[in-house]
Amino acid sequence: MCYPKVEGGLGFRSLHDVSKAFFAKLWWIFKTTTSSLWASFMWNKYCKKMHPTVAKGQGSLSFWFDNWTKQGALWYVE
């Protein structure tokens, strides 16, 4: 589907490539912009004590076992 039409595809852009470009753009904004509200929020939330390239995410999430719906974990909801 992602091949050009002349090569037999439908001409869609690869979602993997689009997401990589989007995250590269966000990283660039985060590193170069000091007036961005989003960059300020992310810096204060994740990078107060260390450089952003060595900062780790806080906590872990489990799609199936965390209580997202207030009805219990998804693996248990009938």
DRENTORKOL-3810 file (N, C-alpha, C; in nm, 4 decimals):
REM DRENTORKOL-3810
@n.u->0.0815; n.v->-0.1196; n.w->0.0000; ca.u->0.0000; ca.v->0.0000; ca.w->0.0000; c.u->0.0861; c.v->0.1263; c.w->0.0000
@n.u->0.2051; n.v->0.1182; n.w->0.0570; ca.u->0.2900; ca.v->0.2369; ca.w->0.0684; c.u->0.3803; c.v->0.2576; c.w->-0.0524
@n.u->0.3783; n.v->0.1654; n.w->-0.1477; ca.u->0.4573; ca.v->0.1851; ca.w->-0.2686; c.u->0.3937; c.v->0.2941; c.w->-0.3540
@n.u->0.4739; n.v->0.3633; n.w->-0.4347; ca.u->0.4157; ca.v->0.4614; ca.w->-0.5276; c.u->0.3197; c.v->0.3935; c.w->-0.6252
@n.u->0.2267; n.v->0.4690; n.w->-0.6802; ca.u->0.1275; ca.v->0.4128; ca.w->-0.7718; c.u->0.1919; c.v->0.3499; c.w->-0.8947
@n.u->0.3030; n.v->0.4089; n.w->-0.9425; ca.u->0.3682; ca.v->0.3548; ca.w->-1.0608; c.u->0.4334; c.v->0.2195; c.w->-1.0328
@n.u->0.4542; n.v->0.1866; n.w->-0.9042; ca.u->0.5129; ca.v->0.0570; ca.w->-0.8679; c.u->0.4067; c.v->-0.0416; c.w->-0.8206
@n.u->0.2788; n.v->-0.0079; n.w->-0.8378; ca.u->0.1711; ca.v->-0.0999; ca.w->-0.8036; c.u->0.1106; c.v->-0.0780; c.w->-0.6665
@n.u->0.1538; n.v->0.0241; n.w->-0.5949; ca.u->0.0982; ca.v->0.0525; ca.w->-0.4626; c.u->-0.0135; c.v->0.1546; c.w->-0.4705
@n.u->-0.0619; n.v->0.1979; n.w->-0.3540; ca.u->-0.1688; ca.v->0.2966; ca.w->-0.3485; c.u->-0.1175; c.v->0.4379; c.w->-0.3221
@n.u->0.0115; n.v->0.4505; n.w->-0.2953; ca.u->0.0698; ca.v->0.5826; ca.w->-0.2758; c.u->0.0562; c.v->0.6380; c.w->-0.1351
@n.u->0.0137; n.v->0.5554; n.w->-0.0379; ca.u->0.0038; ca.v->0.6026; ca.w->0.1004; c.u->0.1423; c.v->0.6229; c.w->0.1593
@n.u->0.1534; n.v->0.7173; n.w->0.2502; ca.u->0.2793; ca.v->0.7376; ca.w->0.3208; c.u->0.2900; c.v->0.6343; c.w->0.4319
@n.u->0.4103; n.v->0.5912; n.w->0.4593; ca.u->0.4349; ca.v->0.4943; ca.w->0.5649; c.u->0.4108; c.v->0.5601; c.w->0.7005
@n.u->0.3246; n.v->0.5002; n.w->0.7836; ca.u->0.2967; ca.v->0.5561; ca.w->0.9150; c.u->0.4205; c.v->0.5531; c.w->1.0039
@n.u->0.5052; n.v->0.4547; n.w->0.9843; ca.u->0.6288; ca.v->0.4470; ca.w->1.0612; c.u->0.7176; c.v->0.5674; c.w->1.0306
@n.u->0.7326; n.v->0.6004; n.w->0.9037; ca.u->0.8138; ca.v->0.7157; ca.w->0.8647; c.u->0.7516; c.v->0.8472; c.w->0.9115
@n.u->0.6188; n.v->0.8584; n.w->0.9039; ca.u->0.5512; ca.v->0.9803; ca.w->0.9476; c.u->0.5687; c.v->0.9989; c.w->1.0982
@n.u->0.5550; n.v->0.8915; n.w->1.1756; ca.u->0.5696; ca.v->0.9042; ca.w->1.3214; c.u->0.7130; c.v->0.9375; c.w->1.3598
@n.u->0.8114; n.v->0.8810; n.w->1.2888; ca.u->0.9506; ca.v->0.9163; ca.w->1.3166; c.u->0.9758; c.v->1.0636; c.w->1.2885
@n.u->0.9200; n.v->1.1154; n.w->1.1801; ca.u->0.9369; ca.v->1.2574; ca.w->1.1475; c.u->0.8683; c.v->1.3458; c.w->1.2512
@n.u->0.7498; n.v->1.3045; n.w->1.2963; ca.u->0.6776; ca.v->1.3813; ca.w->1.3965; c.u->0.7553; c.v->1.3884; c.w->1.5283
@n.u->0.8089; n.v->1.2747; n.w->1.5740; ca.u->0.8844; ca.v->1.2749; ca.w->1.6988; c.u->1.0166; c.v->1.3497; c.w->1.6848
@n.u->1.0769; n.v->1.3469; n.w->1.5674; ca.u->1.1983; ca.v->1.4261; ca.w->1.5453; c.u->1.1656; c.v->1.5747; c.w->1.5541
@n.u->1.0506; n.v->1.6150; n.w->1.5003; ca.u->1.0091; ca.v->1.7547; ca.w->1.5085; c.u->0.9828; c.v->1.7951; c.w->1.6536
@n.u->0.9153; n.v->1.7095; n.w->1.7305; ca.u->0.8912; ca.v->1.7388; ca.w->1.8719; c.u->1.0218; c.v->1.7503; c.w->1.9494
@n.u->1.1169; n.v->1.6601; n.w->1.9211; ca.u->1.2460; ca.v->1.6664; ca.w->1.9886; c.u->1.3174; c.v->1.7974; c.w->1.9545
@n.u->1.3104; n.v->1.8388; n.w->1.8281; ca.u->1.3756; ca.v->1.9629; ca.w->1.7873; c.u->1.3125; c.v->2.0829; c.w->1.8600
@n.u->1.1803; n.v->2.0864; n.w->1.8678; ca.u->1.1122; ca.v->2.1944; ca.w->1.9401; c.u->1.1530; c.v->2.1934; c.w->2.0866
@n.u->1.1584; n.v->2.0752; n.w->2.1457; ca.u->1.1952; ca.v->2.0618; ca.w->2.2868; c.u->1.3366; c.v->2.1125; c.w->2.3127
@n.u->1.4295; n.v->2.0807; n.w->2.2225; ca.u->1.5693; ca.v->2.1181; ca.w->2.2429; c.u->1.5994; c.v->2.2635; c.w->2.2085
@n.u->1.5269; n.v->2.3269; n.w->2.1175; ca.u->1.5655; ca.v->2.4587; ca.w->2.0688; c.u->1.4751; c.v->2.5720; c.w->2.1135
@n.u->1.3542; n.v->2.5439; n.w->2.1560; ca.u->1.2585; ca.v->2.6487; ca.w->2.1884; c.u->1.2446; c.v->2.6646; c.w->2.3388
@n.u->1.2647; n.v->2.7849; n.w->2.3862; ca.u->1.2464; ca.v->2.8097; ca.w->2.5291; c.u->1.1113; c.v->2.8745; c.w->2.5576
@n.u->1.0465; n.v->2.9295; n.w->2.4564; ca.u->0.9195; ca.v->2.9980; ca.w->2.4775; c.u->0.7980; c.v->2.9087; c.w->2.4549
@n.u->0.8184; n.v->2.7845; n.w->2.4164; ca.u->0.7074; ca.v->2.6938; ca.w->2.3908; c.u->0.6493; c.v->2.6429; c.w->2.5223
@n.u->0.5179; n.v->2.6523; n.w->2.5364; ca.u->0.4514; ca.v->2.6036; ca.w->2.6569; c.u->0.4716; c.v->2.4534; c.w->2.6719
@n.u->0.4607; n.v->2.3799; n.w->2.5597; ca.u->0.4797; ca.v->2.2350; ca.w->2.5640; c.u->0.6216; c.v->2.1999; c.w->2.6075
@n.u->0.7223; n.v->2.2677; n.w->2.5519; ca.u->0.8617; ca.v->2.2393; ca.w->2.5871; c.u->0.8874; c.v->2.2710; c.w->2.7340
@n.u->0.8315; n.v->2.3814; n.w->2.7831; ca.u->0.8486; ca.v->2.4163; ca.w->2.9244; c.u->0.7852; c.v->2.3113; c.w->3.0147
@n.u->0.6659; n.v->2.2669; n.w->2.9803; ca.u->0.5977; ca.v->2.1645; ca.w->3.0593; c.u->0.6777; c.v->2.0345; c.w->3.0624
@n.u->0.7222; n.v->1.9887; n.w->2.9450; ca.u->0.7974; ca.v->1.8630; ca.w->2.9386; c.u->0.9295; c.v->1.8736; c.w->3.0138
@n.u->0.9972; n.v->1.9879; n.w->3.0026; ca.u->1.1237; ca.v->2.0064; ca.w->3.0729; c.u->1.1011; c.v->1.9986; c.w->3.2244
@n.u->0.9991; n.v->2.0692; n.w->3.2738; ca.u->0.9722; ca.v->2.0704; ca.w->3.4172; c.u->0.9205; c.v->1.9372; c.w->3.4693
@n.u->0.8485; n.v->1.8640; n.w->3.3877; ca.u->0.7938; ca.v->1.7361; ca.w->3.4321; c.u->0.8993; c.v->1.6255; c.w->3.4337
@n.u->0.9832; n.v->1.6186; n.w->3.3309; ca.u->1.0719; ca.v->1.5038; ca.w->3.3167; c.u->1.2198; c.v->1.5334; c.w->3.3360
@n.u->1.2627; n.v->1.6582; n.w->3.3252; ca.u->1.4057; ca.v->1.6849; ca.w->3.3161; c.u->1.4559; c.v->1.7875; c.w->3.4177
@n.u->1.3910; n.v->1.8024; n.w->3.5296; ca.u->1.4350; ca.v->1.9018; ca.w->3.6274; c.u->1.5744; c.v->1.8737; c.w->3.6802
@n.u->1.6044; n.v->1.7473; n.w->3.7076; ca.u->1.7290; ca.v->1.7135; ca.w->3.7752; c.u->1.8357; c.v->1.6583; c.w->3.6832
@n.u->1.8015; n.v->1.6217; n.w->3.5615; ca.u->1.9008; ca.v->1.5622; ca.w->3.4720; c.u->1.8756; c.v->1.6016; c.w->3.3274
@n.u->1.9758; n.v->1.5814; n.w->3.2460; ca.u->1.9675; ca.v->1.6136; ca.w->3.1043; c.u->1.8624; c.v->1.5240; c.w->3.0381
@n.u->1.7856; n.v->1.5759; n.w->2.9414; ca.u->1.6772; ca.v->1.4978; ca.w->2.8812; c.u->1.7209; c.v->1.3703; c.w->2.8107
@n.u->1.8446; n.v->1.3613; n.w->2.7675; ca.u->1.8865; ca.v->1.2390; ca.w->2.6988; c.u->1.9092; c.v->1.1240; c.w->2.7956
@n.u->1.9241; n.v->1.1522; n.w->2.9241; ca.u->1.9429; ca.v->1.0446; ca.w->3.0223; c.u->1.8230; c.v->1.0296; c.w->3.1150
@n.u->1.7234; n.v->1.1180; n.w->3.1021; ca.u->1.6034; ca.v->1.1082; ca.w->3.1859; c.u->1.5218; c.v->0.9867; c.w->3.1450
@n.u->1.4655; n.v->0.9194; n.w->3.2422; ca.u->1.3836; ca.v->0.8015; ca.w->3.2147; c.u->1.2382; c.v->0.8333; c.w->3.2480
@n.u->1.1490; n.v->0.7608; n.w->3.1848; ca.u->1.0073; ca.v->0.7776; ca.w->3.2141; c.u->0.9775; c.v->0.7363; c.w->3.3572
@n.u->0.8696; n.v->0.7882; n.w->3.4111; ca.u->0.8351; ca.v->0.7596; ca.w->3.5494; c.u->0.7245; c.v->0.6563; c.w->3.5534
@n.u->0.7520; n.v->0.5444; n.w->3.6175; ca.u->0.6499; ca.v->0.4428; ca.w->3.6339; c.u->0.6343; c.v->0.3555; c.w->3.5127
@n.u->0.5485; n.v->0.2578; n.w->3.5253; ca.u->0.5193; ca.v->0.1696; ca.w->3.4134; c.u->0.3679; c.v->0.1548; c.w->3.4009
@n.u->0.3238; n.v->0.1281; n.w->3.2812; ca.u->0.1820; ca.v->0.1114; ca.w->3.2536; c.u->0.1563; c.v->-0.0259; c.w->3.1959
@n.u->0.0414; n.v->-0.0789; n.w->3.2262; ca.u->0.0006; ca.v->-0.2048; ca.w->3.1679; c.u->-0.1391; c.v->-0.1862; c.w->3.1096
@n.u->-0.1504; n.v->-0.1984; n.w->2.9797; ca.u->-0.2782; ca.v->-0.1770; ca.w->2.9133; c.u->-0.3852; c.v->-0.2727; c.w->2.9664
@n.u->-0.3519; n.v->-0.3977; n.w->2.9847; ca.u->-0.4506; ca.v->-0.4980; ca.w->3.0244; c.u->-0.4734; c.v->-0.5052; c.w->3.1744
@n.u->-0.3752; n.v->-0.4708; n.w->3.2563; ca.u->-0.3868; ca.v->-0.4940; ca.w->3.3996; c.u->-0.4100; c.v->-0.3680; c.w->3.4825
@n.u->-0.3957; n.v->-0.2484; n.w->3.4262; ca.u->-0.4263; ca.v->-0.1260; ca.w->3.5002; c.u->-0.5752; c.v->-0.0956; c.w->3.4914
@n.u->-0.6276; n.v->-0.0248; n.w->3.5916; ca.u->-0.7696; ca.v->0.0061; ca.w->3.5975; c.u->-0.7974; c.v->0.1345; c.w->3.5194
@n.u->-0.8254; n.v->0.1232; n.w->3.3895; ca.u->-0.8490; ca.v->0.2392; ca.w->3.3037; c.u->-0.9956; c.v->0.2825; c.w->3.3058
@n.u->-1.0857; n.v->0.1924; n.w->3.3286; ca.u->-1.2282; ca.v->0.2191; ca.w->3.3107; c.u->-1.3053; c.v->0.2340; c.w->3.4405
@n.u->-1.2400; n.v->0.2258; n.w->3.5532; ca.u->-1.3045; ca.v->0.2286; ca.w->3.6852; c.u->-1.3968; c.v->0.1087; c.w->3.7071
@n.u->-1.3872; n.v->0.0085; n.w->3.6193; ca.u->-1.4625; ca.v->-0.1148; ca.w->3.6351; c.u->-1.3706; c.v->-0.2321; c.w->3.6582
@n.u->-1.2466; n.v->-0.2047; n.w->3.6830; ca.u->-1.1462; ca.v->-0.3095; ca.w->3.7009; c.u->-1.0555; c.v->-0.3186; c.w->3.5799
@n.u->-0.9598; n.v->-0.4061; n.w->3.5895; ca.u->-0.8650; ca.v->-0.4255; ca.w->3.4796; c.u->-0.9368; c.v->-0.4786; c.w->3.3561
@n.u->-0.8850; n.v->-0.4441; n.w->3.2374; ca.u->-0.9509; ca.v->-0.4848; ca.w->3.1124; c.u->-0.9530; c.v->-0.6353; c.w->3.0926
@n.u->-0.8534; n.v->-0.7057; n.w->3.1435; ca.u->-0.8523; ca.v->-0.8502; ca.w->3.1254; c.u->-0.9675; c.v->-0.9146; c.w->3.2004
@n.u->-1.0229; n.v->-0.8430; n.w->3.2994; ca.u->-1.1290; ca.v->-0.9002; ca.w->3.3825; c.u->-1.2686; c.v->-0.8537; c.w->3.3408
@n.u->-1.2788; n.v->-0.7376; n.w->3.2743; ca.u->-1.4100; ca.v->-0.6822; ca.w->3.2375; c.u->-1.4776; c.v->-0.7737; c.w->3.1372
@n.u->-1.6046; n.v->-0.8061; n.w->3.1656; ca.u->-1.6794; ca.v->-0.8963; ca.w->3.0773; c.u->-1.7746; c.v->-0.8203; c.w->2.9894
END
